[in-house]
Amino acid sequence: MGGRHTALRAFGVTAGLLLTGVTGAHAASVSTKLVCNKADCSSSFSTFRADPGEANRLTISGVPDQWVFSEASLPVRVGTACVQRSATSAACQGSPDDVLLGDGDDQASTSVGGILVGGPGNDRLEGGSLMNGGPGSDSLVGTSRADFLIDGGAGERDTYSGGAGGDTISYEGRSTPVRLTIGKGGTEDVLNSIESATGGSGNDALTGDAGPNTLDGGPGRDTLEGGPGNDTVNLSSGDRVRCGSGRDTAALPRSDLRRAAVRGVSVPADCESVDFRGQFLLSGPPRRKGRSVYLRVRVTPAATAGSRLRLLVGRRAVGQTRRVGRSGTYRIRLGRVGRRLARRGKVVTVQEVGLTKALRKRAVPGDSLRYRLR
C-alpha cells in the first residue's frame, strides 16, 4: 500500500495543475517528464492535461517509448519528448502515469495501464491500474491485473468494476461514514468484482464476502467483518473486528516511526493470527494446555533483535516477558494469574515493549492487542 498512498498524495498535487498553466481552448496537451534517481534519469512518465470545458474521448495504446494518446476529435498539443502523429494524436516516450481529464463528461480507455483522473463530471475510465473518477456519477472499469479504484466523493452513485485481478476500492478521501459489503455494494455505489476495501475518516462498516478480502477501516471507530474466506483485516485503535470463518489474519499498520502506537485493539477468537507487520506473528489467541495458559508467537526473519513482548491484565504485567529476535516459534506463559483468567474469561493484553535501549529506559510501549481466552 505504500506506493498507492504515494500515488494518492500525487493526486492532490497534480489535480491542482488543472487550474494553472493551461493554454488554448478545446484541446489537450501531452508531454514527457524524466524521473531521476541520483544520476540515473532513465525513467520517464507522460502527462496528459485536458483544457477546461472539454468532453474528452481519449484512447491510450502502444509499446514502451511509443505510448500513443489519441482523441476522437479534439486536437492534441505536444510537449517534451512527444511527437505529433496527427492533429488529434501524439506518441510519447513516457508511460501514461498522469492523465488528468478535468471537467466535463469524459471517457478514457487505456490498454497499457497508468493513472487516470476524471475530475468533475460523469466520467467513464477503463483500463488504468489506478483510477479516480472525481466528483460526479462515474463508471470505473478495471483489468485482469490488481487495480486500485478511488472514490471521488459522496453524494453520487458510482459503479466500480474491478475485473479478474485482486482489486481494491478506496474511500480514503471520504469523511462521512462508509457502509459496504463486498459483492453486494453499499453506501450509494455499485461494486462489481471488488476484493478489498479501504474506508475513510468516518466510523465505517466494511464487510467481506466468501472470497479472500482485505479490509482497512482507516481513521475512525470502524466495524470490520471479514466473512467467509481467508481474510486480512487491518486494525486501528477503537475498531471492532470479526474475522469470520476461514484462516484469517488481523494486521497492524506497517511499521512507521511517525505513526502512533496502536493501543488496545480487540481481536476476537476467530482471527487465527495477528501480524505485527515485519516484527512477528501471534498465532492465535491465548491457549490452554493442562495448567498453563500461553501464547504462540512466530517470529519472522525481519524481526528486530531485542524485541520484547509482555502480557498484562488491566495495567498489571503477568507471566513472562519474552525477548525475541531469531526466527522461530515461541510460547509465552501467563503463569498462575493466567490460569485464573482462563477460568474467568478475562481479557489479556499483548504488548510490544520499546525495541531500543533508550525507549525501554523511558518505558515507551509499542502496539497492544486485547484477546479473550478460548
C-alpha positions in Angstrom: 0.0 0.0 0.0 3.0 2.3 0.5 3.2 3.0 -3.3 -0.5 3.5 -3.6 -0.5 6.1 -0.8 2.3 7.9 -2.6 0.1 8.0 -5.7 -2.8 9.3 -3.7 -0.7 12.1 -2.4 0.4 12.8 -6.0 -3.3 13.3 -7.0 -3.6 16.2 -4.6 -0.6 17.9 -6.3 -1.4 17.1 -9.9 -5.1 17.9 -9.6 -4.2 21.5 -8.7 -2.3 21.8 -12.0 -5.6 21.5 -13.8 -6.3 25.1 -12.9 -3.0 26.6 -13.9 -0.6 26.5 -16.8 -3.2 25.5 -19.5 -3.4 27.4 -22.7 -5.7 27.2 -25.7 -9.3 26.1 -25.8 -11.0 22.8 -26.6 -7.7 21.0 -26.8 -5.3 18.9 -24.6 -1.6 18.9 -24.1 0.7 15.9 -23.6 4.4 15.8 -22.6 7.0 13.5 -21.1 9.0 14.2 -17.9 12.2 12.4 -16.9 12.4 10.9 -13.4 15.9 11.0 -12.0 17.3 8.9 -9.2 20.7 10.4 -8.4 22.5 10.2 -11.8 20.0 7.8 -13.3 17.4 9.6 -15.4 16.3 6.6 -17.5 12.7 6.5 -16.1 10.0 8.8 -17.6 6.3 9.3 -17.5 3.8 11.1 -19.7 1.3 13.7 -18.5 -2.0 14.4 -20.4 -3.9 17.5 -19.4 -7.2 18.4 -20.8 -8.2 22.1 -21.3 -11.3 23.3 -19.4 -14.7 22.8 -21.0 -13.8 19.6 -22.9 -15.7 16.3 -23.2 -12.7 14.1 -23.8 -12.8 10.8 -25.7 -9.2 9.5 -25.1 -7.6 6.2 -26.0 -4.1 5.2 -24.9 -2.2 2.4 -26.5 1.3 1.5 -27.8 4.5 -0.1 -26.6 7.3 1.2 -24.4 8.8 4.5 -25.7 5.9 4.8 -28.1 2.8 5.5 -26.0 0.1 6.8 -28.2 -2.6 9.3 -26.9 -5.5 9.6 -29.3 -8.5 11.9 -29.0 -11.7 11.1 -31.0 -12.0 14.6 -32.4 -10.2 17.2 -30.2 -6.8 18.5 -31.1 -3.8 17.4 -29.0 -0.7 19.6 -28.4 2.7 18.0 -27.9 5.4 18.9 -25.4 8.7 17.5 -24.3 9.7 14.0 -25.8 6.4 13.7 -27.7 5.8 13.6 -31.4 2.7 14.7 -33.3 1.1 11.9 -35.2 -2.0 13.7 -36.4 -4.0 16.7 -35.2 -5.7 14.5 -32.6 -2.9 12.1 -31.6 0.6 12.1 -30.3 3.3 9.5 -29.4 5.4 9.9 -26.2 8.3 8.2 -24.6 7.0 8.1 -21.1 4.4 5.7 -19.7 0.9 7.3 -19.1 1.2 7.8 -15.3 -0.6 11.2 -15.0 -3.8 11.5 -17.2 -5.9 14.4 -16.0 -9.2 14.8 -17.9 -10.5 17.8 -16.0 -14.2 18.9 -16.1 -16.8 17.6 -18.5 -18.2 14.2 -19.1 -15.1 12.4 -20.1 -14.1 8.9 -21.4 -10.7 7.4 -21.3 -9.6 3.9 -22.2 -6.0 2.5 -21.8 -4.6 -0.8 -22.8 -1.2 -0.1 -21.1 -2.3 0.8 -17.5 -1.4 4.1 -15.9 -3.1 6.6 -13.6 -6.4 8.1 -14.8 -8.1 11.0 -13.1 -11.5 12.0 -14.3 -12.3 15.3 -12.4 -15.7 16.9 -12.2 -18.4 15.4 -14.5 -19.8 12.0 -15.2 -16.8 10.0 -16.4 -16.0 6.6 -17.7 -12.5 5.3 -17.1 -11.3 1.9 -18.2 -8.0 0.0 -18.0 -6.0 2.1 -15.6 -4.1 0.5 -12.8 -5.0 3.4 -10.5 -8.2 5.4 -11.3 -10.1 8.2 -9.7 -13.3 9.4 -11.3 -13.6 12.6 -9.2 -16.9 14.3 -8.4 -19.9 13.1 -10.5 -21.5 9.8 -11.3 -18.7 7.8 -12.7 -18.0 4.3 -14.0 -14.6 2.8 -13.4 -13.6 -0.5 -15.1 -10.5 -2.4 -14.2 -8.4 -5.0 -15.8 -7.2 -8.6 -15.2 -4.4 -7.1 -13.0 -4.7 -5.9 -9.5 -6.4 -2.4 -9.8 -6.8 0.4 -7.3 -10.1 2.4 -7.7 -10.6 5.6 -5.8 -14.0 7.1 -4.8 -14.3 10.6 -6.0 -16.7 11.9 -3.3 -20.0 11.3 -1.5 -23.4 12.1 -2.9 -23.4 10.5 -6.4 -23.8 6.9 -7.5 -20.7 5.4 -9.0 -20.1 2.0 -10.4 -16.8 0.2 -9.7 -15.9 -2.9 -11.7 -12.5 -4.4 -10.8 -12.2 -7.2 -13.3 -10.3 -10.5 -12.8 -7.5 -9.3 -10.5 -7.4 -8.7 -6.8 -8.9 -5.2 -6.8 -9.4 -2.5 -4.2 -11.9 0.3 -3.7 -10.7 3.1 -1.6 -12.8 5.7 0.2 -9.8 7.4 1.9 -11.0 10.9 0.9 -14.4 10.3 2.5 -15.3 12.0 5.8 -18.9 10.7 6.0 -19.4 7.0 7.2 -18.9 4.3 4.5 -21.2 1.3 4.6 -20.5 -1.5 2.2 -20.5 -5.3 1.7 -18.1 -6.6 -0.9 -20.0 -8.5 -3.5 -23.2 -6.5 -2.7 -22.2 -2.9 -2.8 -23.1 -0.3 -0.3 -23.1 3.4 0.5 -24.5 4.8 -2.7 -22.2 2.9 -5.1 -22.3 -0.3 -7.1 -19.3 -2.7 -6.6 -18.6 -5.5 -9.1 -15.6 -7.9 -8.8 -14.0 -6.0 -5.9 -12.0 -8.0 -3.4 -10.7 -5.4 -0.9 -11.9 -2.1 0.6 -10.4 0.9 2.5 -12.7 3.2 4.5 -12.4 6.9 5.2 -12.1 9.1 8.3 -15.6 8.4 9.5 -17.0 5.5 11.5 -17.2 3.0 8.7 -18.7 -0.5 8.5 -16.9 -2.8 6.0 -17.9 -6.5 5.4 -16.2 -9.1 3.2 -17.7 -11.8 1.1 -16.9 -15.5 0.6 -13.6 -14.8 -1.1 -10.3 -13.6 0.3 -10.7 -9.9 1.3 -8.5 -7.2 2.8 -10.4 -4.7 4.9 -8.9 -1.4 6.2 -11.2 1.0 8.1 -8.8 3.8 8.2 -9.2 6.6 10.8 -12.4 6.5 12.9 -14.0 3.8 15.0 -14.8 1.2 12.4 -16.6 -2.1 12.3 -14.9 -4.7 10.2 -16.2 -8.2 9.4 -14.1 -10.5 7.1 -16.9 -13.1 6.5 -16.1 -16.5 4.9 -12.7 -16.8 3.2 -9.1 -16.3 4.2 -9.2 -12.6 5.0 -6.8 -9.9 6.3 -8.3 -7.2 8.5 -6.1 -4.1 9.1 -6.6 -2.8 12.7 -6.6 0.6 14.2 -7.3 1.8 17.7 -11.1 1.7 18.5 -12.0 -0.7 15.8 -14.5 -3.6 16.3 -13.4 -6.7 14.4 -14.9 -10.0 13.5 -12.7 -12.2 11.2 -15.3 -14.9 10.4 -14.7 -18.4 9.1 -11.5 -19.3 7.2 -7.9 -18.7 8.2 -7.8 -15.0 8.9 -5.1 -12.5 9.9 -5.6 -9.3 11.9 -2.8 -6.9 10.9 -1.4 -3.8 12.5 -0.4 -0.9 10.3 3.0 -1.2 8.7 6.0 -0.2 10.8 6.4 3.6 10.7 8.2 5.6 13.4 6.0 8.5 12.7 2.7 6.8 13.5 1.2 6.5 17.0 1.2 3.1 18.6 -2.0 1.0 18.1 -3.4 0.5 21.6 -6.0 -1.9 22.9 -7.5 -3.2 19.7 -9.7 -6.1 20.5 -9.0 -9.2 18.5 -11.8 -11.9 18.6 -11.1 -15.6 18.9 -12.0 -16.2 15.2 -8.8 -14.5 14.0 -6.2 -17.2 13.5 -3.2 -15.0 13.7 -2.1 -11.4 14.2 0.6 -9.8 12.1 2.8 -7.1 13.7 4.0 -6.1 10.2 7.6 -7.3 9.9 8.2 -8.0 13.6 6.3 -11.2 14.5 3.1 -13.0 14.2 0.9 -14.0 17.1 -0.5 -17.4 16.1 -4.0 -17.1 17.6 -5.5 -16.0 20.9 -4.2 -17.5 24.3 -4.5 -21.3 24.6 -4.8 -23.6 27.5 -2.5 -26.7 27.9 -3.0 -28.5 31.1 -2.5 -26.0 33.9 -0.7 -23.5 31.7 -2.1 -20.7 29.5 0.2 -19.5 26.8 0.5 -17.6 23.5 2.3 -18.9 20.5 4.5 -16.3 18.7 6.1 -16.9 15.3 9.0 -14.5 14.9 9.7 -13.5 11.3 13.2 -13.1 9.8 12.7 -9.4 9.7 12.1 -9.1 13.5 14.2 -6.5 15.3 16.8 -8.1 17.5 15.9 -7.5 21.2 12.1 -7.2 20.6 10.2 -7.9 23.8 6.6 -9.0 24.4 4.8 -8.8 27.7 1.3 -9.8 28.9 -0.9 -7.6 31.0 -4.3 -7.8 32.8 -5.5 -4.3 33.0 -2.3 -2.4 33.8 -0.7 -5.4 35.7 2.0 -7.4 33.9 1.6 -11.1 34.3 3.6 -14.2 33.4 6.7 -13.9 31.2 8.3 -11.1 29.4 10.0 -12.7 26.4 12.8 -11.3 24.4 12.5 -12.5 20.8 14.8 -11.8 17.9 15.5 -15.0 16.0 13.2 -16.7 13.6 11.1 -19.4 15.1 8.1 -20.1 17.3 7.9 -19.1 21.0 5.5 -19.9 23.8 4.8 -17.1 26.3 3.1 -18.4 29.5 0.7 -16.4 31.6 1.5 -18.1 34.9 -0.9 -18.6 37.8 -2.7 -15.4 37.0 -3.2 -16.7 33.5 -4.9 -19.8 34.8 -7.4 -17.7 36.8 -8.0 -15.7 33.7 -8.7 -18.8 31.7 -11.4 -19.8 34.2 -13.0 -16.3 34.3 -12.7 -15.5 30.6 -10.9 -12.2 31.3 -9.2 -10.0 28.7 -5.4 -10.3 28.2 -3.4 -7.6 26.6 -0.3 -8.4 24.5 2.1 -5.5 24.3 5.2 -4.9 22.3 7.7 -3.0 24.5 10.0 -0.4 23.1 12.7 -2.0 21.0 15.7 0.2 21.7 17.5 0.5 25.0 16.7 4.2 25.2 13.0 3.6 24.6 13.0 0.8 27.2 14.5 3.1 29.8 11.7 5.6 29.1 9.1 2.7 29.3 7.7 3.6 25.9 5.1 1.0 25.0 4.5 -0.3 21.5 1.4 -1.7 19.9 -1.0 -3.7 22.1 -3.9 -6.1 21.4 -6.6 -7.5 23.6 -7.7 -11.1 23.5 -10.3 -13.3 25.1 -9.1 -16.7 26.1 -10.6 -19.7 24.3 
